[in-house]
């Protein structure tokens, strides 16, 4: 045989997997950032909001560990405690983190504008709705209840604590496929506001859409974003677009409200036999 033949999926998108904080709720992805800052303050080594946001998307214990690995944080820890931070410090701060996060989640659980409209449109297209998150199960119980009260209820939710490893590993995305009974993988789209969340989707073999303005990359609540002068908005928007594009996202848009044209384009590419 001189020629081989490659099978290609020509159907439509079957599932969209949405992240939580910074994607469907909590404009600016504020809830975790605020608590990471508080936990390090309690440990005697204050960190900035920007430092706190760097590993966003990871399992929350892994996030704390990654914060202790930042050079500047290590140096300040050494200066304050006379030794570098270790595993026991990470454990202690994670134990501190959990109740603080549970306590304030509902203050930040307002849905991001456009979420309900987009979810309604996807339902009308018979697209399944999955979700992934770096939050633990007990935290998601709060977010799920708050989302439901506002009219948003995805068909599946997988937490970092439900799988062997969180982002950037693909397991949460793949578990969604099992829970939703949806395949093939190229019929799935992962939507996220963080680089590890985009990488998670890419590692699973899915299409990915990065959200630049509503999440961790700009890192401002809706009112603060709207109050920025247009030039400042544009500068922050461009920086976020660049980072998410360099992170490999197939599409980057401002917020979930802008998602549908990306999905139309993915449908067109699938019809042509393209893969992510
Ligand atoms: Mg997020």
Boltz pocket constraint, residues with backbone or C-beta under 6 A from the ligand:
constraints:
  - pocket:
      binder: B
      contacts: [[A, 19], [A, 20], [A, 21], [A, 22], [A, 23], [A, 29], [A, 57], [A, 192], [A, 193], [A, 194], [A, 197], [A, 215]]
      max_distance: 6.0
